[in-house]
Amino acid sequence: MPTHRHIFCFLLAIAGLSFASARSEPAVTTQPRYDAAGRLAFPSDYRDWTYLTSGFDMSYVPMQMAMDHTFDNVFVNGGAYRSFLRTGTWPDKTMLVLEHRTGREKGSINRAGAFQTGVTDVEVHVKDEARFPGRWAFFAFGPRDASGTLLPRSAACYQCHSSHAAVDTTFVQFYPTLLPVAAAKHTLSAGYRHDSRASAAPAPTAT
């Protein structure tokens, strides 16, 4: 028959296991964190953030159809998402994660289309107004990198986002739940409106 001492030790062991489990889970990311070299810490909990959209074989320049398919999944930290719903733009310390995954056509019972498989790399678009010229910066991560490399301002992505992004240098035009919000808040960029007119795809009207 167990004694009070045995029961107490058992409860301590259970508490210790619970504490160890809590310590092993990734910390909740609410702000971008950098190391001494200026590299961004990988937001390992980003799949718990708000999901925005997925792209399939997308490219911003003309190209031949690739042999391998690519999926892009976009997530944003929850506080930034809620702020966007109120204002139609992004607050300081916004982090948008673009996750690239390979696509497969054949597997299990699939007979048409393609499905997502492993992560190939991750990009993070960070708004940190006091830290970066232009307020935003891009960081690139390999599939196992704990910290990301800052892309230089000369990288083509900066100019592309500045010229064509729908809201605050971000491609909200590809986020179907947020584009109507930006239209209603009148925060769509002049560049996006120009591109929409040129492609005969009018910007959505506020409802």
N, C-alpha and C positions, 0 to 999 in steps of 0.2 A: 504493500500500500504506500503511495507516495506521501512524503512528509511535506510540511510547509516549506522546508529548505529546498526540496526537490522542485516543488512548484515554482518557487521564487527564481531558482536558477533557470528553469525552463522559460519563464516569462522574460528574463534577461536575455536569453539566447534569441528568442523571437524578436525582441526589440532590436538586438544587434543586427539580425538579418535584415530587418526592415530598414534600419539606418544605412546599412551597406548597400541595399538596393537603391535607396534614394540617392546616395552619393554616386552610384554608377550611372544614373540617368543624366543625359546632357542638360546643362544649365539652360534656363529660359533666356533667350536673347531678346532684349528690348532696345539695346543701343549698340552701335558698331564699336568694336574694340580693336585696338591696334597694338602691335609690339613696338619695341624700341627702334626697329628699322622701318616702321611705317607700314608694315604688312597687316592686312585685315585678318582678324581671327575668323575662322570658318564658322558660320552660324549653323551648328549641327542640328538644331531643332527646326530648321526652316520648313520641313514638311508638316509641322504643326501650325504654320502660319496660314494666312488666307490665300487660297488658290484663286488665281485670276484667269488663266487660259492655257491652252495647249496649241502649238503649231505643228504642222506636219510638212516636212521637206521645204520649209520656207527659205527664201533667199531674197536679198534686196538688190541683187544685180542679176542680169540675164545669165543663165547657165544651162548646160545640158542636164538632162535627168541623170541623177547619180544612181549607181548600182545599189547602194545601200540607203535605206530610209533613215531619217532622223526626226525625232520628236523633241519639241521644246516645251517645257512646263515652267510657268511663271508663278512665283509666290511672293507675297509682301508681308512685312511684319504687321500684326493686327492693329496696333495703334495708328499706324500710318493709313491703313485702309479705312478705319473709322473716321479719321480726320478728312480723308478724301471725300467720303460720302457727305460730310457737312459742308466742305468748301469747294470741292471740284479741283483741288490741287494737292500737292504733297507737302507735308511738314518737314522741318529739319529732322535729320536722323532717320529718314526713310531708307529702307533696304529692300531692293527688288532682286530676287534670286531667279536666274535663268538656268534651268537644269536641262542639259542635253542628254538624251537617251537614244540608243540605237533602236531601230525598228526591224521587226521580222515579219515575213509573210507566212512562213510555214512553221507550225508548231502546234502540238496538242490536236484539238479538233478544228482549228481555224482553216477555212477553205477560201476566204476572200478578204481583201484588205490587209492591214498590218497592225501589229500590236507592239507595245513598248517592252524593251528589255533593260540592259544595264546602263548605268550612268557613265558617260565618257568624260565629261567635264562640266564645270559649273562656273557661271559668271555672276558677280554681284555688282549692282548699280547702287551706289551709296550717295545720299544727299547729306553733306556735312559742310555747312556754309562757312564756318570759321576755318576749316582745314584745307579746302580745295579751291583753286581758282575755277570760276564758273559754277561753284557750289556742289557739283556732282563729280564722281569719279567711278571708274570701272576697275574691278579686281578679277583676276583669272585664277581658278583653282583646278588642279588636277583631281582625279577621282579619290585620292587619298591624302590630299594636302590639308594640313592643319591651319595654314595661313595662305593668303592669296597675294599675288603679285600685282602691284599697281600698274595699270597700263598708262604709258606716257600720253601727254596731251596731244602729241603728234599722231596718235592712233586714229584711224579713219572713223571709228565708232563715235568719237566726240562730235565731229562735224556732221555726221549723218543724223545723230539724235538732235543736235541743235537745229538743223535745217528742216527735218521732216517729222519730228515727234509731235503728237497731238497736244500734250500737256506737259509743260515744265521739263522738256527734253526726255520725256518717257513716251513709249509707243502705246499710249492709251487707246489709239485707234484699233488695236488688236485685242483689247480687253472688253468683251461685249457687255459686261455688267457695269463698267465704269464710263464708257463713252457717252451714254445718255446722261449720266450725272454731269460730266464736263459740259455737255451741250446746254443743260438746264442752268448751270452755274456760269455760263458764258466764259469758260476758261480755255476753249480750244484755240490753238496757236494759229497765227497767220500762215505759217508754212504748211500746216496740215490743211487748212482751208484751200490754199492754192493747189496743193496736190490733189485734193478731192475734186476741185473744179476741172483740173487737167485730165483726170482719169474718168470724168463723167460719173463719179460716185459721190453724190452730195452728202455733206455732213448732216447728221441727224438733227432734227429740230427739237427744242425743248417741249415737254408735254406738261 
